[in-house]
Amino acid sequence: MFAYTGGLKGDDGAAGAQGDAGAKGDQGDQGIQGVQGVPGTSFASRFAANRASVQAIPYNEYTKIEFNVEEYDDNAEYVHDSTYMWTCKVAGKYYMGAEIRMDSLVDTEKVEAVLLKDSSVTLTKDSDIVGASGTGDCNPSGDFEFEIGDTVEVTVYHNKTGTKNTGTAGRCRFYGHRYA
């Protein structure tokens, strides 16, 4: 018989076989009831609109873009045939944006698009100095908090002498959705 004399520890052995799955646990407690919705409205709120044809934009003056074709409008918040504004029906946090293209410009000319709240407060803006392509692309967008009745519209400006045109459907768009 040999006696242990305190030698070196050996290597770890291989992992053992996987055991059987345990029994299914008890059902958890019921969660708390959700917040009551606003009567007659949906939590979901989203819209998108575009231009059916080009829109003439005068030189050196901010002009409201008339997005006259609705792609979708869950809560009838966007008016596509008169005011060309989105009006908040469910207060909360929204992502809003626009895609604006101006054609027939030349190098170093400026195009600027602005999201306006209540026709006077600048929410955000984006500008482009036109390159050799002759087009200017602006994409103002961001996260905003709105109250019921707030409105949003899009205006555009260019500094090229004369009237210039916006793009159409795929190149001139206004959109938004509620996320909280």
BALUMMI-765933 format. One record per residue: chain; residue number from 1; x, y, z of N, C-alpha, C in turn. Coordinates in nm, 4 decimals, m for minus. Each point is the difference from the previous one (the first is absolute). Example, Ala and Ser with C-alpha at 12.3 -4.5 7.8 and 13.67 -1.06 7.14 Angstrom:
["A" 1 [1.3190 m0.5690 0.7800] [m0.0890 0.1190 0.0000] [0.0900 0.1200 0.0000]]
["A" 2 [m0.0350 0.1050 m0.0720] [0.0820 0.1190 0.0060] [m0.0770 0.1090 0.0730]]
This chain:
["A" 1 [0.0830 m0.1164 0.0000] [m0.0830 0.1164 0.0000] [0.0884 0.1241 0.0000]]
["A" 2 [m0.0454 0.1014 m0.0788] [0.0760 0.1238 m0.0126] [m0.0648 0.1090 0.0834]]
["A" 3 [0.0746 0.0856 0.0551] [m0.0512 0.1121 0.0791] [0.0081 0.1285 m0.0831]]
["A" 4 [m0.0989 0.0885 0.0149] [m0.0026 0.1295 m0.0689] [0.1109 0.0855 0.0583]]
["A" 5 [0.0785 0.0586 m0.0871] [0.1140 0.0781 0.0477] [m0.0084 0.1469 m0.0379]]
["A" 6 [m0.1176 0.0480 m0.0537] [m0.0164 0.1424 m0.0329] [0.0583 0.0387 m0.1333]]
["A" 7 [m0.0146 m0.0820 m0.1000] [0.0532 0.0276 m0.1339] [m0.0820 0.1072 m0.0729]]
["A" 8 [0.0307 0.0210 m0.1296] [m0.0669 0.0988 m0.0834] [m0.1418 m0.0437 m0.0335]]
["A" 9 [m0.0871 0.1015 m0.0180] [m0.1398 m0.0263 m0.0374] [m0.0043 m0.0406 m0.1470]]
["A" 10 [m0.0845 m0.0936 m0.0346] [m0.0146 m0.0436 m0.1387] [m0.0931 0.0911 m0.0797]]
["A" 11 [m0.0123 m0.0239 m0.1309] [m0.0880 0.0760 m0.0880] [m0.1454 m0.0251 0.0361]]
["A" 12 [m0.0888 0.1009 m0.0337] [m0.1436 m0.0166 0.0212] [m0.0513 m0.1085 m0.0920]]
["A" 13 [m0.0993 m0.0705 0.0467] [m0.0610 m0.1044 m0.0814] [m0.1002 0.0593 m0.0990]]
["A" 14 [m0.0489 m0.0822 m0.0931] [m0.0989 0.0428 m0.0996] [m0.1327 0.0302 0.0695]]
["A" 15 [m0.0837 0.0904 m0.0661] [m0.1313 0.0342 0.0551] [m0.0885 m0.1233 0.0025]]
["A" 16 [m0.0886 m0.0037 0.0989] [m0.0924 m0.1121 0.0117] [m0.1159 0.0122 m0.0982]]
["A" 17 [m0.0827 m0.1011 m0.0077] [m0.1159 m0.0021 m0.0901] [m0.1046 0.1020 0.0460]]
["A" 18 [m0.0782 0.0549 m0.0975] [m0.1070 0.0956 0.0283] [m0.1099 m0.0704 0.0794]]
["A" 19 [m0.0484 0.0648 0.1058] [m0.1066 m0.0575 0.0808] [m0.1370 0.0214 m0.0630]]
["A" 20 [m0.1012 m0.0631 0.0541] [m0.1377 0.0159 m0.0485] [m0.0519 0.1395 0.0344]]
["A" 21 [m0.0932 0.0528 m0.0852] [m0.0617 0.1303 0.0255] [m0.0848 m0.0081 0.1257]]
["A" 22 [m0.0067 0.1128 0.0732] [m0.0797 0.0047 0.1207] [m0.1489 0.0126 m0.0309]]
["A" 23 [m0.0814 m0.0095 0.1002] [m0.1454 0.0121 m0.0156] [m0.0380 0.1448 m0.0318]]
["A" 24 [m0.1097 0.0198 m0.0728] [m0.0488 0.1327 m0.0347] [m0.0395 0.0727 0.1286]]
["A" 25 [0.0365 0.1316 0.0059] [m0.0303 0.0790 0.1175] [m0.1454 0.0460 0.0030]]
["A" 26 [m0.0385 0.0615 0.1107] [m0.1357 0.0534 0.0153] [m0.0175 0.1235 m0.0880]]
["A" 27 [m0.1234 0.0300 m0.0412] [m0.0305 0.1191 m0.0778] [0.0265 0.1223 0.0864]]
["A" 28 [0.0557 0.1056 m0.0620] [0.0303 0.1232 0.0712] [m0.1256 0.0805 0.0297]]
["A" 29 [0.0165 0.1057 0.0796] [m0.1114 0.0882 0.0332] [m0.0423 0.0797 m0.1231]]
["A" 30 [m0.1274 0.0389 m0.0061] [m0.0500 0.0820 m0.1091] [0.0599 0.1397 0.0113]]
["A" 31 [0.0352 0.0585 m0.1150] [0.0568 0.1345 m0.0024] [m0.1048 0.1057 0.0307]]
["A" 32 [0.0468 0.1237 0.0179] [m0.0927 0.1093 0.0276] [m0.0717 0.0401 m0.1278]]
["A" 33 [m0.1173 0.0588 0.0138] [m0.0783 0.0430 m0.1150] [0.0679 0.1184 m0.0668]]
["A" 34 [m0.0052 0.0043 m0.1339] [0.0599 0.1082 m0.0772] [m0.0757 0.1307 0.0173]]
["A" 35 [0.0605 0.1075 m0.0489] [m0.0591 0.1334 0.0071] [m0.1211 0.0082 m0.0915]]
["A" 36 [m0.1049 0.0684 0.0450] [m0.1206 0.0192 m0.0795] [0.0324 0.0852 m0.1217]]
["A" 37 [m0.0424 m0.0419 m0.1178] [0.0233 0.0746 m0.1233] [m0.0903 0.1216 m0.0109]]
["A" 38 [0.0347 0.0877 m0.0922] [m0.0818 0.1184 m0.0273] [m0.1202 m0.0458 m0.0817]]
["A" 39 [m0.1229 0.0284 0.0451] [m0.1175 m0.0456 m0.0742] [0.0000 0.0498 m0.1446]]
["A" 40 [m0.0301 m0.0890 m0.0918] [m0.0139 0.0364 m0.1401] [0.1303 0.0137 m0.0761]]
["A" 41 [0.1144 m0.0314 0.0628] [0.1272 0.0085 m0.0710] [0.0787 m0.1277 0.0215]]
["A" 42 [0.0994 m0.0169 m0.0810] [0.0871 m0.1159 0.0081] [0.1324 0.0419 0.0613]]
["A" 43 [0.0633 m0.0906 0.0755] [0.1345 0.0288 0.0513] [0.0937 0.0181 m0.1182]]
["A" 44 [m0.0208 m0.0855 m0.1016] [0.0830 0.0112 m0.1192] [m0.0371 0.1268 m0.0752]]
["A" 45 [0.0982 0.0723 m0.0420] [m0.0222 0.1206 m0.0778] [0.1161 0.0095 m0.0976]]
["A" 46 [m0.0308 m0.0109 m0.1276] [0.1050 0.0111 m0.1007] [m0.0605 0.0547 m0.1281]]
["A" 47 [0.0828 0.0669 m0.0771] [m0.0447 0.0532 m0.1275] [0.1194 0.0153 m0.0936]]
["A" 48 [m0.0292 0.0054 m0.1278] [0.0998 0.0346 m0.1015] [m0.0752 0.0593 m0.1175]]
["A" 49 [0.0587 0.1040 m0.0583] [m0.0602 0.0660 m0.1155] [0.1118 0.0414 m0.0954]]
["A" 50 [m0.0351 0.0154 m0.1278] [0.0990 0.0417 m0.0992] [m0.0629 0.0958 m0.1005]]
["A" 51 [0.0764 0.0400 m0.0989] [m0.0469 0.0891 m0.1060] [m0.0341 m0.0826 m0.1234]]
["A" 52 [m0.1124 0.0305 m0.0627] [m0.0383 m0.0667 m0.1244] [0.0747 0.0589 m0.1186]]
["A" 53 [0.0415 0.1247 0.0112] [0.0725 0.0674 m0.1078] [0.0948 0.1011 0.0632]]
["A" 54 [0.0813 0.0651 m0.0819] [0.0929 0.0985 0.0541] [m0.0766 0.1193 0.0565]]
["A" 55 [0.0631 0.0714 0.0916] [m0.0569 0.1229 0.0541] [0.1011 0.1117 m0.0233]]
["A" 56 [m0.0454 0.1103 m0.0556] [0.0865 0.1147 m0.0256] [0.0302 0.0732 0.1308]]
["A" 57 [0.1271 0.0269 0.0248] [0.0444 0.0681 0.1207] [0.0680 0.1306 m0.0418]]
["A" 58 [m0.0542 0.1147 0.0430] [0.0587 0.1288 m0.0378] [0.1383 0.0210 0.0615]]
["A" 59 [0.0766 0.0859 m0.0610] [0.1345 0.0366 0.0439] [m0.0019 0.0689 0.1364]]
["A" 60 [0.0903 m0.0434 0.0876] [0.0324 0.0699 0.1246] [m0.1183 0.0182 0.0950]]
["A" 61 [m0.0928 m0.0963 0.0024] [m0.1142 0.0119 0.0908] [m0.0419 m0.1401 0.0454]]
["A" 62 [m0.0244 m0.0144 0.1303] [m0.0446 m0.1291 0.0534] [m0.1430 m0.0256 m0.0463]]
["A" 63 [m0.0227 m0.1176 m0.0569] [m0.1296 m0.0346 m0.0581] [m0.0451 m0.1339 0.0561]]
["A" 64 [m0.1272 m0.0067 0.0425] [m0.0553 m0.1253 0.0520] [m0.0104 m0.1023 m0.1136]]
["A" 65 [0.0461 m0.1225 0.0267] [m0.0120 m0.1069 m0.0988] [m0.1393 m0.0608 0.0122]]
["A" 66 [m0.0671 m0.0139 m0.1128] [m0.1354 m0.0558 m0.0043] [0.0077 m0.1485 m0.0334]]
["A" 67 [0.0163 m0.0809 0.1047] [0.0021 m0.1462 m0.0166] [m0.1446 m0.0437 m0.0227]]
["A" 68 [m0.0365 m0.0216 m0.1249] [m0.1411 m0.0159 m0.0355] [m0.0451 m0.1433 m0.0247]]
["A" 69 [0.0842 m0.0988 0.0288] [m0.0387 m0.1407 m0.0140] [0.0313 m0.0715 0.1311]]
["A" 70 [m0.1030 m0.0510 0.0666] [0.0228 m0.0762 0.1233] [0.0368 m0.1435 m0.0355]]
["A" 71 [0.1089 m0.0486 0.0579] [0.0363 m0.1413 m0.0143] [m0.0754 m0.0816 0.1046]]
["A" 72 [m0.0036 0.0508 0.1226] [m0.0800 m0.0571 0.1087] [m0.0151 0.1058 0.1079]]
["A" 73 [m0.1042 m0.0135 0.0812] [m0.0298 0.0986 0.1048] [m0.0947 m0.0673 0.0996]]
["A" 74 [0.0557 m0.0648 0.1012] [m0.0780 m0.0825 0.0931] [m0.1110 0.0738 0.0732]]
["A" 75 [0.0227 0.1237 0.0401] [m0.0979 0.0730 0.0817] [m0.0559 0.1234 m0.0688]]
["A" 76 [0.0099 0.0060 m0.1312] [m0.0488 0.1168 m0.0751] [0.0581 0.1293 0.0578]]
["A" 77 [0.1310 0.0020 0.0206] [0.0676 0.1155 0.0590] [0.0648 0.0901 m0.1045]]
["A" 78 [0.0233 m0.0522 m0.1196] [0.0622 0.0811 m0.1043] [m0.1058 0.0441 m0.1010]]
["A" 79 [m0.0010 0.1296 m0.0322] [m0.0958 0.0537 m0.0975] [0.0756 0.0229 m0.1304]]
["A" 80 [m0.0331 m0.0794 m0.1011] [0.0745 0.0014 m0.1261] [m0.0636 0.0851 m0.1109]]
["A" 81 [m0.1096 0.0703 0.0311] [m0.0679 0.0727 m0.1070] [m0.0309 0.1460 0.0335]]
["A" 82 [0.0492 0.0510 0.1130] [m0.0236 0.1424 0.0284] [0.1115 0.0608 0.0853]]
["A" 83 [0.0203 m0.0453 0.1235] [0.1011 0.0622 0.0868] [0.1377 m0.0628 m0.0159]]
["A" 84 [0.0061 m0.1258 m0.0454] [0.1265 m0.0730 m0.0171] [0.0781 m0.0044 0.1308]]
["A" 85 [m0.0752 m0.0212 0.1097] [0.0579 m0.0076 0.1342] [m0.0411 m0.1300 0.0673]]
["A" 86 [0.0862 m0.0437 0.0915] [m0.0332 m0.1094 0.0904] [m0.0455 0.0651 0.1302]]
["A" 87 [m0.1112 m0.0491 0.0572] [m0.0516 0.0505 0.1273] [m0.0051 m0.1144 0.1004]]
["A" 88 [0.0642 0.0171 0.1138] [0.0091 m0.1030 0.1033] [m0.1373 m0.0271 0.0621]]
["A" 89 [m0.0407 m0.1275 0.0010] [m0.1235 m0.0412 0.0660] [0.0258 m0.0818 0.1260]]
["A" 90 [0.1224 m0.0536 0.0141] [0.0380 m0.0794 0.1169] [0.1341 0.0544 0.0499]]
["A" 91 [0.0006 0.0601 0.1183] [0.1233 0.0575 0.0543] [0.1045 m0.1089 0.0201]]
["A" 92 [0.1252 0.0352 m0.0204] [0.1071 m0.0955 0.0215] [0.1255 0.0365 m0.0752]]
["A" 93 [0.0905 m0.0979 m0.0079] [0.1279 0.0181 m0.0684] [m0.0112 m0.0557 m0.1417]]
["A" 94 [0.0502 0.0773 m0.0938] [m0.0098 m0.0347 m0.1410] [0.1354 0.0139 m0.0679]]
["A" 95 [0.0179 m0.0809 m0.1035] [0.1108 0.0196 m0.0932] [m0.0617 0.0616 m0.1248]]
["A" 96 [0.0523 0.1142 m0.0445] [m0.0501 0.0698 m0.1187] [0.1165 0.0260 m0.0940]]
["A" 97 [m0.0306 m0.0019 m0.1299] [0.1050 0.0306 m0.0960] [m0.0560 0.0364 m0.1356]]
["A" 98 [0.0880 0.0512 m0.0837] [m0.0348 0.0336 m0.1378] [0.1199 m0.0288 m0.0883]]
["A" 99 [m0.0278 m0.0299 m0.1247] [0.1027 m0.0189 m0.1020] [m0.0348 0.0956 m0.1132]]
["A" 100 [0.0851 0.0949 m0.0251] [m0.0272 0.1026 m0.1006] [0.1145 0.0022 m0.1000]]
["A" 101 [m0.0348 m0.0048 m0.1280] [0.0992 0.0174 m0.1057] [m0.0419 0.1183 m0.0855]]
["A" 102 [0.0972 0.0861 m0.0278] [m0.0208 0.1127 m0.0914] [0.0847 m0.0253 m0.1241]]
["A" 103 [m0.0581 0.0246 m0.1165] [0.0676 m0.0230 m0.1266] [0.0427 0.1305 m0.0652]]
["A" 104 [0.0831 m0.0106 m0.1046] [0.0417 0.1111 m0.0870] [0.0775 0.1079 0.0733]]
["A" 105 [0.0847 m0.0408 0.0926] [0.0865 0.0949 0.0694] [0.1427 m0.0189 m0.0502]]
["A" 106 [0.0902 0.0890 0.0398] [0.1403 m0.0127 m0.0403] [0.0894 0.0072 0.1229]]
["A" 107 [0.1296 m0.0250 m0.0223] [0.0982 m0.0033 0.1093] [m0.0122 0.1191 0.0936]]
["A" 108 [0.0163 m0.0275 0.1265] [0.0054 0.0947 0.1120] [m0.1347 0.0620 0.0365]]
["A" 109 [m0.1065 m0.0355 m0.0667] [m0.1306 0.0530 0.0392] [m0.0552 m0.0806 0.1162]]
["A" 110 [m0.0801 0.0640 0.0834] [m0.0467 m0.0603 0.1248] [m0.1485 m0.0348 m0.0071]]
["A" 111 [m0.0321 m0.1169 0.0554] [m0.1384 m0.0429 0.0210] [m0.0138 m0.0292 0.1489]]
["A" 112 [m0.1114 0.0434 0.0601] [m0.0220 m0.0263 0.1420] [m0.1456 m0.0406 0.0207]]
["A" 113 [m0.0217 m0.1074 0.0770] [m0.1349 m0.0449 0.0356] [m0.0148 0.0084 0.1512]]
["A" 114 [m0.1198 0.0413 0.0452] [m0.0247 0.0243 0.1420] [m0.1295 m0.0678 0.0429]]
["A" 115 [0.0016 m0.0680 0.1147] [m0.1229 m0.0481 0.0633] [m0.0443 0.1094 0.0966]]
["A" 116 [m0.1207 0.0510 m0.0205] [m0.0535 0.1073 0.0843] [m0.1137 m0.0507 0.0869]]
["A" 117 [0.0029 0.0349 0.1272] [m0.1098 m0.0296 0.0918] [m0.0876 0.1237 0.0094]]
["A" 118 [m0.1306 m0.0216 m0.0108] [m0.0979 0.1086 0.0133] [0.0329 0.1195 m0.0902]]
["A" 119 [0.0512 m0.0278 m0.1193] [0.0302 0.0981 m0.1060] [0.1070 0.1023 0.0336]]
["A" 120 [0.0670 m0.0138 0.1169] [0.0989 0.1028 0.0328] [0.1229 m0.0507 0.0757]]
["A" 121 [m0.0079 m0.1125 0.0676] [0.1119 m0.0479 0.0816] [0.0810 m0.1022 m0.0802]]
["A" 122 [0.1285 0.0283 m0.0211] [0.0864 m0.0930 m0.0727] [0.0322 m0.1189 0.0899]]
["A" 123 [m0.0438 m0.1194 m0.0429] [0.0332 m0.1224 0.0733] [0.1389 m0.0479 m0.0394]]
["A" 124 [0.0258 m0.0029 m0.1298] [0.1302 m0.0407 m0.0528] [0.0085 0.0442 m0.1447]]
["A" 125 [0.1220 0.0063 m0.0512] [0.0179 0.0334 m0.1409] [0.1239 m0.0706 m0.0522]]
["A" 126 [0.0058 m0.0114 m0.1306] [0.1146 m0.0616 m0.0649] [0.0234 0.0757 m0.1294]]
["A" 127 [0.1266 0.0204 m0.0349] [0.0296 0.0709 m0.1240] [0.1054 m0.0758 m0.0796]]
["A" 128 [0.0095 0.0358 m0.1260] [0.0932 m0.0640 m0.0907] [0.0561 0.1082 m0.0909]]
["A" 129 [0.1301 m0.0013 m0.0171] [0.0634 0.0858 m0.0999] [0.0145 m0.0866 m0.1246]]
["A" 130 [m0.0611 0.0443 m0.1065] [m0.0103 m0.0808 m0.1221] [0.1372 m0.0195 m0.0624]]
["A" 131 [0.0220 m0.1219 m0.0476] [0.1232 m0.0333 m0.0712] [m0.0246 m0.0083 m0.1492]]
["A" 132 [0.0860 m0.0703 m0.0682] [m0.0057 m0.0092 m0.1462] [m0.1254 m0.0706 m0.0501]]
["A" 133 [m0.0685 m0.0763 0.0859] [m0.1180 m0.0759 m0.0434] [m0.1175 0.0895 m0.0371]]
["A" 134 [m0.0021 0.1226 0.0521] [m0.1105 0.0906 m0.0292] [m0.1217 m0.0221 0.0875]]
["A" 135 [0.0098 m0.0901 0.0981] [m0.1120 m0.0231 0.0910] [0.0446 0.0260 0.1435]]
["A" 136 [m0.0952 0.0427 0.0816] [0.0256 0.0202 0.1413] [m0.0946 m0.0867 0.0804]]
["A" 137 [0.0536 m0.0786 0.0937] [m0.0807 m0.0906 0.0817] [0.0069 0.0416 0.1455]]
["A" 138 [m0.1174 0.0141 0.0630] [m0.0082 0.0348 0.1419] [m0.0875 m0.1025 0.0703]]
["A" 139 [0.0401 m0.0380 0.1195] [m0.0729 m0.1013 0.0766] [m0.0117 0.0409 0.1465]]
["A" 140 [m0.0790 0.1032 0.0300] [m0.0159 0.0365 0.1411] [m0.0815 m0.1066 0.0728]]
["A" 141 [0.0448 m0.0408 0.1174] [m0.0746 m0.1009 0.0759] [0.0437 0.0037 0.1452]]
["A" 142 [m0.0808 m0.0614 0.0864] [0.0354 m0.0072 0.1405] [m0.1132 m0.0529 0.0852]]
["A" 143 [0.0280 m0.0098 0.1296] [m0.0962 m0.0452 0.1000] [m0.0558 0.1227 0.0711]]
["A" 144 [m0.1332 0.0049 0.0104] [m0.0660 0.1167 0.0575] [m0.1160 m0.0433 0.0881]]
["A" 145 [m0.0332 0.0834 0.0974] [m0.1168 m0.0249 0.0847] [m0.1095 0.0975 m0.0399]]
["A" 146 [m0.1213 m0.0528 m0.0215] [m0.1120 0.0827 m0.0431] [m0.1186 m0.0163 0.0936]]
["A" 147 [m0.0761 0.1071 0.0102] [m0.1263 0.0009 0.0726] [m0.1139 m0.0006 m0.1019]]
["A" 148 [m0.1170 m0.0388 0.0439] [m0.1170 m0.0006 m0.0878] [m0.0194 0.1410 m0.0574]]
["A" 149 [m0.0174 0.0081 m0.1310] [m0.0210 0.1274 m0.0682] [0.1249 0.0610 m0.0614]]
["A" 150 [0.1196 m0.0456 0.0395] [0.1222 0.0505 m0.0630] [m0.0015 m0.0366 m0.1483]]
["A" 151 [0.0568 0.0859 m0.0834] [0.0078 m0.0275 m0.1431] [0.1453 m0.0004 m0.0459]]
["A" 152 [0.0247 m0.0711 m0.1105] [0.1329 m0.0020 m0.0618] [m0.0181 0.0120 m0.1509]]
["A" 153 [0.0854 0.0809 m0.0607] [0.0015 0.0164 m0.1450] [0.1458 0.0076 m0.0446]]
["A" 154 [0.0217 m0.0071 m0.1312] [0.1352 0.0040 m0.0556] [0.0105 0.1200 m0.0937]]
["A" 155 [0.1062 0.0781 0.0166] [0.0276 0.1091 m0.0937] [0.1369 m0.0222 m0.0635]]
["A" 156 [0.0195 0.0594 m0.1171] [0.1275 m0.0128 m0.0709] [0.0402 0.1357 m0.0570]]
["A" 157 [0.1302 0.0177 m0.0137] [0.0583 0.1262 m0.0459] [0.1131 m0.0333 m0.0971]]
["A" 158 [0.0234 0.0850 m0.0993] [0.1197 m0.0107 m0.0840] [0.0478 0.1395 m0.0343]]
["A" 159 [0.1304 0.0127 m0.0278] [0.0554 0.1317 m0.0312] [0.0430 0.0134 m0.1458]]
["A" 160 [m0.0591 m0.0788 m0.0874] [0.0261 0.0101 m0.1445] [m0.1020 0.0952 m0.0598]]
["A" 161 [0.0446 0.0977 m0.0745] [m0.0907 0.0957 m0.0609] [m0.1046 m0.0726 m0.0836]]
["A" 162 [m0.1249 0.0443 0.0127] [m0.1092 m0.0600 m0.0758] [m0.0704 m0.1073 0.0798]]
["A" 163 [m0.1064 m0.0520 m0.0580] [m0.0784 m0.1056 0.0625] [0.0596 m0.1351 m0.0357]]
["A" 164 [0.0122 m0.0887 0.0994] [0.0523 m0.1350 m0.0215] [m0.1024 m0.0999 0.0514]]
["A" 165 [0.0111 m0.1244 m0.0451] [m0.0991 m0.1023 0.0335] [0.0509 m0.1011 0.1007]]
["A" 166 [m0.0945 m0.0476 0.0821] [0.0287 m0.1136 0.0871] [m0.0061 m0.1266 m0.0832]]
["A" 167 [0.0430 m0.1094 0.0595] [m0.0178 m0.1303 m0.0628] [m0.1430 m0.0476 0.0217]]
["A" 168 [m0.0304 m0.1194 m0.0489] [m0.1328 m0.0592 0.0174] [0.0077 m0.1151 0.0998]]
["A" 169 [m0.0996 m0.0897 m0.0030] [m0.0237 m0.1068 0.0977] [0.1232 m0.0554 0.0702]]
["A" 170 [0.0898 m0.0651 m0.0700] [0.1138 m0.0627 0.0655] [0.1050 0.0982 0.0459]]
["A" 171 [m0.0132 0.1268 m0.0379] [0.1024 0.0985 0.0310] [m0.0518 0.1170 0.0807]]
["A" 172 [m0.1235 m0.0094 0.0461] [m0.0584 0.1079 0.0796] [m0.1065 m0.0622 0.0896]]
["A" 173 [0.0318 m0.0164 0.1295] [m0.0849 m0.0795 0.0893] [0.0009 0.0570 0.1414]]
["A" 174 [m0.1126 m0.0159 0.0724] [m0.0161 0.0446 0.1386] [m0.0601 m0.1175 0.0760]]
["A" 175 [0.0531 m0.0318 0.1186] [m0.0432 m0.1193 0.0726] [0.0212 0.0156 0.1507]]
["A" 176 [m0.0676 m0.0852 0.0756] [0.0197 m0.0004 0.1447] [m0.0740 m0.1159 0.0647]]
["A" 177 [0.0409 m0.0328 0.1233] [m0.0695 m0.1031 0.0783] [0.0235 0.0242 0.1492]]
["A" 178 [m0.0982 m0.0412 0.0773] [0.0072 0.0092 0.1457] [0.0682 m0.1247 0.0532]]
["A" 179 [0.0884 0.0172 0.0983] [0.0651 m0.1164 0.0587] [m0.0101 m0.0051 0.1525]]
["A" 180 [m0.0515 0.1036 0.0620] [m0.0200 m0.0050 0.1465] [m0.0984 0.1057 0.0430]]
